[in-house]
Amino acid sequence: RNFAEQFSFVGSIVNSFWSSGLAKNVYKGKRERYQSVVDYLSGRLSADPDRTYYLSGHSLGGGIAQLVSAQLKVPAVVISAPGVVETAELLGLDPLPLQGLVVNVIPNG
């Protein structure tokens, strides 16, 4: 097979996975865990509104902390987290507040 045929073959496998019930079940669990974090923190914010909360996370956990920060407007300090602007938009969140709420520390070296 040439490169174009191989690429097409791999693409068809990836597309069939994303349209399968398996992919939907895998990501359903991830969405439920994300929502459980949002629900927990929302409860804490309501129970103790005078307390200051900060989120933190590293790598993908930092990405989740950024998304929760955008959703609940809670400051976050993350380490080597990925960019989440497109993900935030896909979730219906406004990514603009992240500029003032999140500090992403990326060590040099």
N, C-alpha and C positions, 0 to 999 in steps of 0.2 A: 504494500500500500504506500502511496505517496503521502506527503504531509497533509494535504487537504482532505484526503480520505480518512486518515487517522483522526484529524481534528473533528471532522464531521461525525465519526463514529463515537468519539468520546463525548461530544456535545449531545448526541442523542441519548446516551446513557445518563448524563447529568440531568437533561430535561425530563427523562422518564422518572428519575428519582424524585425531583421536585414536584412532579404532578401526582406522585403516589401517596397513598394513605400513610405510609411509613414516615415520610418527611413531615406530614401534617401532625402526626402523633409526637414526633421528636420535638418539634418546635412548640407544640401545645404545652408540653411540660416546662419548657424554658419561659414561655409567656406567663405561665402560672407562678413560677418562682419569682419572676420579676415583679408581678403584681403583688405577691405576698410581701416583698420588701417595701413596695409603695404603701400597701395597707398598714404594715407594722409602723413605718415611720409616720404616716398620717395619724395613726392612733397616738403615738408618742407626742407629736406636735400638738394635738388637741388636748391631751391629758396634762401637758406641762407647757403652756404657751409662752411663759416667760423665760424658758430655758433656751440657750443657744445650742444648736446642733450643727455638726460638721460631718460630711460624708468623706470617706477615703477609700482608695482601692488601688490596686496595681494591675497593670496590663488590662486584660478584659474586665476584671473587677472594677478597674478605674473607668472603663467605658460605661459600665452599668451605673456606677456612682454619678457619672456625668449626666446620664439620661434621667436618673431619679432627681438630680439637682435641677434639671430643666423643668421637670414635671411639678416638683413641689417647691421650687425656689429656695432651696437649702444650699448653702455654700459647700464646696467640695475641694479637697486637695488630693490630687491623684498622681501616680507615678507611672510614667511611660505608658500612658493610656492612648488608645487609638482615637482618631477623630470620629466624632459622632454626629456631625451636622446632618448628613443625609439620613442617618438612622432616625434622628430626632424628628426630622420632617416626615418620614414614613410613618412614624407613630403619632403624627398630628401634634407634635410639640414644637414650640417656638424655640429655635436654637440660639436666637439673639441674646437672651439673658445669660447664656453660658459664658460670654465674654467677661462679665463682671462677677460671676458666681464661682467659676472653676479656675483653679491653678493646676496646670499640668507640669510636673517636674520631670524633666528628661535629663538624666545624668549624662555627662560628657565622658565618652570612653567606655 
